């Protein structure tokens, strides 16, 4: 499964960005998806996750209320809408995928995921 993340860029604090992650996998609907990020000199961390069912999601405490993960199975795409961005959100953002047997299962650990995109850089200026 190949994942292609896009949508990163430079934005001022308080601004918004929408990241997209597209895959060519015809079975996209059978994958649970996640977003992670890695800031300079820091470890990669969980940001958001979504189950096969769009109604089942989870977020890191640091982004709750500001970020929204969603998916469009018809377009083989998962999104991360990021609002009220802060300088501490600056990082390379990665999307990840794994097969999921159950509609409502989502995953928040790096080791849960089998496939990773190449990352897209988000820079938030103060």
N, C-alpha and C positions, 0 to 999 in steps of 0.2 A: 504494500500500500504506500503510495507516494502522496505526501501532503505538501501543499504549497501555501505558505502564509504570505499575506500582503496587507497593506494599509498603514504601516508604520510611518513615522515622520516626526517633524519638529512642531511642537505646539506650546503655546503659553499656558502657564498655570491657570486652571479654571476652564480650560478648553476641552474639546471632545475629539475623539478619534474612533473609527470603527475598523477593527481588524477582521480580516476574512481568512479562512483556511479552506482550501478546495482540494478535493481528491478525485482521482479518476476512477476510484473503486466503484464498481457497479453495485456493490453490497454496502454502500455507505450507511444505509439505514440499520445495519446490524452492528454498528460500531458505537460505543460510548466515546465521547470526545472530551478533551480537556485543554485548557490553556495554562501555561506555566511561564515564568519569567526569570531572567537572571540579570541582576544588576552588576555593574563592575565590582570585582573583588568580593562578590557574594555568591552563595550557592543558589542553584536553581530552586525556585519555590512555586508552590501551587497558587493558582489565581482563581480558576473557575472550572467547573465540570458540568457536563450535561449527559443525561442518559439517552438511550435510544428514543425514549419518550421525551418530548420537549418540556413536559411538565415537571420533570425531575431534575433539579439543578442544585449546585452547592457553590459557595464562594469562600474565599479567604476573608477573615475578619477585616483585613486592611482595605478591601475593595467593596464590601457589602454596602448596598445603597448607592454606589457610584457606577459599578460595572454590571453589565447584563450579558449573559451568554445565551445564544439562541442557535437554532439550526434549521436549515431548509433541506430536507432530504431529497426533494425533487431537483435541487441544484447541487447536491453533494457538497454542501458548504456549511461550515459552522462560523458563527460571528462572535465577536466580543465588542460590544458597545461600551466605550469608556468615556464617562462624563466626569466633570469636576476634577480634572487631572491635577496631580500634584507633582512637584519635582521628584519626590521619592518613588513615583511610578516609572521613572526613567529606567529602562531595561531593554534587553532583547526578549521579545515575546515568542514563545514556541507553542504550536498546537501539537496535540498528540491524540492517538487513536488506539483503541483496543476492541476486540470482539467482546460482545456482551450477550449472555444468554437470556437475560431478563430485561424487559422493557424499562424498568425503573431504576436499574443499577447504574450508579455513577462512581467514579474513582478519583481519589485525591492524592494518591502517592505516585511519585515518579516511577517507581518500580512496577506499578500496575499496568503501565502502557508499553505497547510493543512497537509502535510506529511514531516517528517524530518528523516534524517539518524542519525547515532550515532556519527559521527564526526571522523576525522582522523587528527592526530597532524603533523604539519609541523614546523620544527625548522631550522632556517637559522642562521648559525654561521658567525661571522664577521672575 
